[in-house]
Amino acid sequence: MKFDWSAIPDMLPGLLHGLRVTVTATFVIMAIALVVALPIALARMSRHWWLRLPSTIYVQVLRGTPVLLQLFYLYYVLPFAGIRLSAWTAGILGMSAAYSAFLSEIYRAGIAAVDRGQTEAALSLGMSRVTVMRIVVLPQAFRIVIPPIGNMFVGLFKDTSLLSVLTIRELMFNGELQAATTFRHTTIFTVIAVLYLAVCWPSAAIIDRLERKLKELPRDQDDVGGGRRWRLSLWPLRRGAA
């Protein structure tokens, strides 16, 4: 079927409504996942097995099974156990849990990338491990993980199309409904592709620019033999410990 330009004004309001739902779901899911992922990452790095074990099982199960299967389980299987969730609740919970598992590994990698010597230096000043993590490690780790988190955000925006299997009226679901009634598949799905690109392309460009800006930010440094060695400035910590 040929592309029908004249049909776009009629189909666009419904698709834009679906786009608003998609954007809303993306922000809600990412906000929940970002909050949940941090304690999971810290538990995975804990010295206590009773924290590492459940957090590891959580991450491995959610990373090792398809997100689509997890959504089906929450919405279609749990009712057999007497637990009934609305489509929106099941979709948000399912995708938030899945993405929190992926984000926890990004957090963990960012924390591990911080120089171990800085932690040892802060501990030598008498700071507790919790304080070291909060003041020394996490600020630097967040700076490291911002670019991959941004990429995850773009990926999540596209993955929200999975919510259509729960009859949530996001962009893809609205497109499928219109295609089923008008049979203008070429026009509808081309417009949907353009709408996805209209959000993802600028977002990816912003993330790339942010990553370059982060690399250009100055850090505390010492001159070593004409070269430069990056270090954490601990003078505020010494002043606070005094």
C-alpha positions as CSV (number, residue, x, y, z in Angstrom):
1,M,0.0,0.0,0.0
2,K,1.3,3.5,-0.9
3,F,2.1,6.2,1.6
4,D,-1.0,8.4,2.1
5,W,-0.1,11.9,3.0
6,S,-3.7,13.0,3.3
7,A,-4.4,10.5,6.1
8,I,-1.8,11.9,8.4
9,P,-3.9,14.7,9.9
10,D,-6.6,12.2,10.9
11,M,-4.2,9.7,12.5
12,L,-1.8,12.1,14.1
13,P,-3.8,13.1,17.2
14,G,-4.2,9.5,18.3
15,L,-0.5,8.8,17.7
16,L,0.6,11.9,19.6
17,H,-1.6,10.8,22.5
18,G,0.2,7.5,22.4
19,L,3.5,9.3,22.3
20,R,2.6,11.2,25.5
21,V,1.8,8.0,27.2
22,T,5.2,6.5,26.0
23,V,7.1,9.5,27.3
24,T,5.3,9.5,30.7
25,A,6.0,5.8,31.1
26,T,9.6,6.3,30.2
27,F,10.2,8.9,32.9
28,V,8.3,7.0,35.6
29,I,10.0,3.7,34.9
30,M,13.5,5.3,34.8
31,A,12.9,7.3,38.0
32,I,11.9,4.2,39.9
33,A,14.7,2.1,38.4
34,L,17.4,4.7,39.2
35,V,16.3,4.7,42.9
36,V,16.0,0.9,43.2
37,A,19.2,0.1,41.4
38,L,21.6,1.9,43.8
39,P,20.9,-0.2,46.9
40,I,21.0,-3.3,44.8
41,A,24.4,-2.4,43.4
42,L,25.7,-1.6,46.9
43,A,24.3,-4.9,48.2
44,R,26.0,-6.7,45.4
45,M,29.3,-5.2,46.5
46,S,28.8,-5.9,50.2
47,R,31.1,-8.0,52.3
48,H,28.0,-9.7,53.8
49,W,26.8,-12.8,52.0
50,W,23.2,-12.3,53.2
51,L,23.1,-9.0,51.2
52,R,25.1,-10.3,48.2
53,L,23.0,-13.5,47.7
54,P,19.5,-12.0,47.3
55,S,20.7,-9.1,45.3
56,T,22.6,-11.4,43.0
57,I,19.6,-13.6,42.5
58,Y,17.5,-10.5,41.8
59,V,19.9,-9.3,39.1
60,Q,20.5,-12.6,37.5
61,V,16.9,-13.6,37.3
62,L,15.7,-10.3,35.8
63,R,18.7,-10.0,33.4
64,G,18.4,-13.7,32.4
65,T,14.7,-13.6,31.4
66,P,13.0,-11.5,28.7
67,V,11.3,-8.4,29.8
68,L,8.2,-9.4,27.8
69,L,8.0,-12.7,29.8
70,Q,8.2,-10.7,33.0
71,L,5.3,-8.5,31.9
72,F,3.2,-11.5,31.0
73,Y,4.0,-13.1,34.3
74,L,2.9,-10.0,36.3
75,Y,-0.3,-9.4,34.3
76,Y,-1.5,-12.8,33.2
77,V,0.0,-15.3,35.7
78,L,-0.3,-13.6,39.1
79,P,-4.1,-13.4,38.9
80,F,-4.1,-17.2,39.3
81,A,-2.4,-16.6,42.6
82,G,-5.1,-14.1,43.6
83,I,-2.9,-11.1,42.8
84,R,-4.5,-8.8,40.2
85,L,-2.7,-5.7,38.9
86,S,-3.9,-3.2,36.5
87,A,-2.2,-3.0,33.1
88,W,-0.4,0.2,34.0
89,T,0.8,-1.0,37.4
90,A,2.0,-4.3,36.0
91,G,3.8,-2.5,33.1
92,I,5.5,0.0,35.4
93,L,6.5,-2.5,38.0
94,G,7.8,-5.0,35.5
95,M,9.9,-2.7,33.4
96,S,11.1,-0.8,36.5
97,A,12.3,-4.0,38.0
98,A,14.0,-5.2,34.8
99,Y,15.8,-1.9,34.3
100,S,16.8,-1.6,37.9
101,A,18.7,-4.9,37.4
102,F,20.6,-3.5,34.4
103,L,21.2,-0.1,36.0
104,S,22.5,-1.7,39.2
105,E,25.3,-3.3,37.1
106,I,26.1,0.2,35.6
107,Y,26.2,1.6,39.1
108,R,28.5,-1.3,40.3
109,A,30.9,-0.7,37.4
110,G,31.0,3.0,38.1
111,I,31.8,2.5,41.8
112,A,34.4,-0.1,40.9
113,A,36.0,2.4,38.5
114,V,36.8,4.8,41.3
115,D,40.4,4.6,42.4
116,R,40.7,2.3,45.4
117,G,43.5,4.5,46.8
118,Q,41.0,7.3,47.4
119,T,38.8,5.0,49.6
120,E,41.9,3.9,51.6
121,A,43.0,7.6,52.0
122,A,39.6,8.6,53.3
123,L,39.5,5.6,55.7
124,S,42.9,6.6,57.0
125,L,41.4,9.9,58.1
126,G,39.0,8.1,60.4
127,M,35.9,8.3,58.2
128,S,33.4,5.4,58.3
129,R,32.8,3.3,55.2
130,V,29.4,4.7,54.8
131,T,30.7,8.3,54.8
132,V,33.5,7.4,52.4
133,M,30.9,5.9,50.0
134,R,28.6,8.9,50.3
135,I,31.3,11.7,50.1
136,V,34.2,10.2,48.1
137,V,33.0,7.3,46.0
138,L,29.4,8.0,44.8
139,P,30.0,11.5,43.5
140,Q,32.7,10.3,41.3
141,A,30.8,7.1,40.3
142,F,27.8,9.1,39.3
143,R,29.9,11.2,37.0
144,I,31.2,8.0,35.3
145,V,27.8,6.4,34.9
146,I,25.8,9.4,33.5
147,P,26.6,8.5,29.8
148,P,25.6,4.9,30.0
149,I,22.5,5.8,32.0
150,G,21.6,8.2,29.2
151,N,21.9,5.5,26.6
152,M,19.7,3.3,28.8
153,F,17.1,6.0,28.9
154,V,17.0,6.1,25.1
155,G,16.7,2.3,25.0
156,L,13.9,2.4,27.6
157,F,12.0,4.9,25.5
158,K,11.9,2.4,22.6
159,D,11.3,-0.6,24.9
160,T,8.1,0.9,26.2
161,S,6.6,-0.5,23.1
162,L,6.4,-3.8,25.0
163,L,3.7,-2.3,27.1
164,S,1.4,-2.7,24.2
165,V,1.0,-6.4,25.0
166,L,-0.7,-5.3,28.2
167,T,-3.2,-3.1,26.2
168,I,-1.6,0.1,27.5
169,R,-2.4,2.7,24.9
170,E,1.2,3.9,24.2
171,L,2.5,4.8,20.7
172,M,2.7,1.4,19.2
173,F,-0.6,0.2,20.6
174,N,-2.4,3.2,19.2
175,G,-0.7,2.6,15.9
176,E,-1.8,-1.0,15.8
177,L,-5.4,0.0,16.6
178,Q,-5.4,2.5,13.8
179,A,-3.8,0.1,11.3
180,A,-6.4,-2.6,12.1
181,T,-9.3,-0.2,11.4
182,T,-7.9,1.9,8.5
183,F,-5.5,-0.7,6.8
184,R,-3.1,2.2,6.2
185,H,-0.1,0.2,7.6
186,T,2.5,1.8,5.5
187,T,1.5,5.4,6.5
188,I,0.8,4.6,10.2
189,F,4.0,2.7,10.9
190,T,6.1,5.2,8.9
191,V,4.8,8.0,11.0
192,I,5.4,6.1,14.2
193,A,9.0,5.5,13.1
194,V,9.4,9.3,12.5
195,L,8.0,10.0,16.0
196,Y,10.4,7.6,17.6
197,L,13.3,9.2,15.7
198,A,12.1,12.7,16.6
199,V,12.6,11.8,20.3
200,C,15.6,9.4,20.2
201,W,17.8,11.2,17.7
202,P,18.0,14.6,19.7
203,S,18.2,12.7,23.0
204,A,21.2,10.7,21.7
205,A,22.8,13.9,20.5
206,I,22.3,15.5,23.9
207,I,23.8,12.5,25.7
208,D,26.9,12.6,23.4
209,R,27.3,16.3,24.1
210,L,27.0,15.7,27.8
211,E,29.6,13.0,27.7
212,R,32.0,15.3,25.9
213,K,31.4,18.0,28.5
214,L,32.0,15.6,31.4
215,K,35.3,14.6,29.9
216,E,36.3,18.3,29.6
217,L,35.5,19.1,33.2
218,P,38.6,20.0,35.3
219,R,39.6,17.8,38.2
220,D,42.0,18.3,41.1
221,Q,45.4,17.4,39.9
222,D,49.1,17.2,40.8
223,D,52.1,17.7,38.5
224,V,54.2,14.6,38.4
225,G,57.4,14.8,36.4
226,G,56.0,17.2,33.9
227,G,52.9,15.1,33.5
228,R,49.6,15.0,35.4
229,R,48.2,12.6,38.0
230,W,44.5,12.8,38.9
231,R,43.7,12.7,42.6
232,L,40.8,13.4,45.0
233,S,41.3,16.5,47.0
234,L,40.9,15.6,50.6
235,W,41.4,19.0,52.2
236,P,37.6,19.5,52.9
237,L,37.5,16.0,54.5
238,R,40.5,16.9,56.7
239,R,38.8,20.2,57.7
240,G,35.6,18.3,58.5
241,A,37.5,15.7,60.6
242,A,39.4,18.4,62.5
